[in-house]
Amino acid sequence: MQPLRSFSVVPRLPENLQPLWKLAYNLLFSWNGDIVDLFARIDARLWRESENNPVAFINSLPQDVLEELSQDEIFLSRLDETLEELDGYLSRTGSAFSFANQDSSQPVVAYFSFEFGVSPCLPIYSGGLGILAGDHLKSASDLNIPLIGIGLAYQQGYFRQSLSPDGWQTERYPVYDFEQMPMNLVKDEQGQAVRFDVNIGEQRVEVQIWQAKVGRVDLYLMDTNIQENPTEFRQLTTRLYGGDVEMRLQQEVLLGIGGMKALKALGLEPKIIHMNEGHSAFAGLERIRVFMQEQGLNYEAAVELAASSCVFTTHTPVPAGNDRFSPDLMRRYFEGYAQQLGLAFKVFLALGREDPRDDAESFCMTVLALRLSRFNNGVSRLHGQVSRNMWQKVWPQFPTEDVPIGSITNGVHHPSWVADELTFLFDRYLGSNWREEADCEKVWRNAETIPDGELWRTHERLRERLVSFARERLRHELLLKGARQSEVDASEDVLDPQALTIGFARRFATYKRANMILSDKDRLLRMLENTSRPVQFIFAGKAHPQDNEGKKLIQQIVQFCRESNCRSRMVFLQDYDMEVAAHMLHGCDVWLNNPRVPLEACGTSGMKAMVNGVLNLSTLDGWWAEAYKPDNSVGWSIGRGEMYDDHRHQDYVESQILYTLLERDIIPEFYDRGHGNLPRTWVHKMKQALVELGPMFTSHRMVEDYVRVAYLPAYKNFLELTADGGQRAQELAHWRMDMMTKWDGLQLRNIQTQDGGELYVNERVQVSAEVQLNSIAPENVIVEIYSGALDQEGSFVQRGAVEMTCSEYTEDGWAKYSGTFAPGKPGRFGFTVRVLPRHPNLLDPHSLGLIHWAS
Ligand SMILES: *Cc1c(COP(=O)(O)O)cnc(C)c1O
């Protein structure tokens, strides 16, 4: 039996220290070093032990320390300054973007995510997806974008990892006390917790809401652990990715449908919904239901409105990674809901099926999200391409290239991830605006002016810090395990603060191939045992509790560390989290990443490494396929992004490349020391990476991209479609129906070009065509020349589309179109003509799935 919630006795803060709470209850401290300094100044040891949690920290302060502090003039003036800084940040107005006519007390965008990684003290994340969501909120706050986050308050978070003596992962689930964390239960004016209920299947479940402040952005977390709820449903918000398939479905109902209800209970009316991954796709359904109920729209009009103001980001390039639920399970939870939408259950299920007519197909959350959003994107260029391939069946008429899934490459929040020691250098040489203007090329160009020696010495200090951190961690692990004193003492000698340090840390999903470096143990040992050019490895990462293959990888590494004579050159740090990540990303020399292409959608840890001057060594997957320069001037690539059918062969080939790169390039370069023991070539690479990649791979650039290409157009759509009480949404729905009925009657004929089989590069080719519009108005279609290079089989390998213009319109519905195109390079080239729908509220002409090709 667990207590519902425990209460803690807290110290009484003297009046003049009360403002400390304000600093503690805003997660701004996770990217503002001054606030952290202030806490650490009170008691550095207690602060370290509080695991970055200022609320728990203040609550742990002895009363006499507080009394003394309240008399400490120097501290009090520092407190004042820091508060001023916070207030200044929070009250800053103005933004590069404006959402016209927006009520400033209301958010425009609600960002839904299953996990958020904002700070290690709020452990409701498992990996990259959550950290990305956290960085999204932080950049939105910095850029003053009116956005809020919606997620779940997992009382046991994600699991904590320990390893058994033989290296097998075991999971612990500490129960977190929300009262001791930087978040508050949302209460109404009478001081009562704001509650709402949501139907999860047959069960009505009560929900309360926690609010965490992420700078200017509010993060709302739903919690069902309330006495009135049946136990089964109280446990709904216990663990992230913890339960079985049915619990996952229930959690997703809570996130999507509950999330929409939470907004209502909070009096918030965001116009745009951003679904970060398919987990929250039920939010789209709930919006449709509400638009029908409250605005009196019919289903079709409500879909138009909901989809036109929804943004969906997909993250998973592996089919199995996308949540799917069986039709039977869906029936138990959604039969009544489908009725409320006025849909036959089969039609409802079709929303989540790639092939709507396939009754055997399960219900896929990603497909639902794709169908309920008119703006869809992957998280790197390569992942966009992979996603278009993966979901082509949802748009059966379209060539893969035209599947309406674009890409916005992820970024990381620099101020959260750059080591303090480096921020001093950046302040001095990049200018103090490197935080705000993280995506400005001019700012990052200044990285060239950082003196080599200063950068290298700073980096060496960070490596040394990492080594002490690792030793301390290992010592702690050994003490907990009750190891022999000699073993504990030996942890003092682990790792060498001067040695080339290679880091590998991430979730232990098998496609990330954490054990690749072990594939030729002798070759690895030769590197590890070299005393003149020492090399060492630090590993960390958790495997999902049900992923035995992932756990085996951890075990292999741990056993190798143990069995070889290289214990002091290869270590595995337990319980990977944002804190461990930060130390590793600050202090390694090389960040190793060898996922099987193209399974890493983006990968963000490498970006965090890059802004700390840590060089990347990675397969050409995700972001690295965009960032890598073939002259190796910003880091190294393992292979050239080839994809293999034979995985064993691939692993062999790529591991050989990895060893060779290390032996031939990386180790010699690191130890090629010149004047002042500086590795000049290496330091130049560190700087070059900052200059070239710094401005691109930041979450400021990412959030700005979302604002420009997704949020602003979606906002405009929402305003236009809801003006006149939803009249325009109704019209758009009618228009769509009309297009769908008339579309089959489109015809293309008389497609002509000037004669001649041979063309010259860049020579313009005139094309004309006649289109039977079947009484569709010309302004409602786009007629395009679709042209490009052809492969051996005569299929397009690369293509572009040029709009044709209507020159003549005849009585019987035929219109004459013309246009030109020019082949840009020699080789086989082809073209065809196609027709797409056009409407001012349609973000992407492909998203309706209507297309007519010349036959
Ligand atoms: C950045 C980060 C990740 C994501 O790393 P990938 O390279 O995308 O696998 C995972 N976990 C933590 C703690 C991180 O900070």
The ligand as a Gaussian input file, in Angstrom:
#p B3LYP/6-31G(d) Opt

LIG

0 1
 C       20.007000      14.453000     -25.883000
 C       19.638000      13.312000     -25.062000
 C       19.152000      12.145000     -25.652000
 C       19.017000      11.975000     -27.145000
 O       20.203000      11.501000     -27.662000
 P       20.282000      10.841000     -29.107000
 O       21.607000      11.186000     -29.621000
 O       19.208000      11.498000     -29.911000
 O       20.074000       9.405000     -28.930000
 C       18.798000      11.085000     -24.843000
 N       18.910000      11.166000     -23.507000
 C       19.391000      12.268000     -22.895000
 C       19.476000      12.293000     -21.423000
 C       19.773000      13.374000     -23.658000
 O       20.228000      14.468000     -23.049000

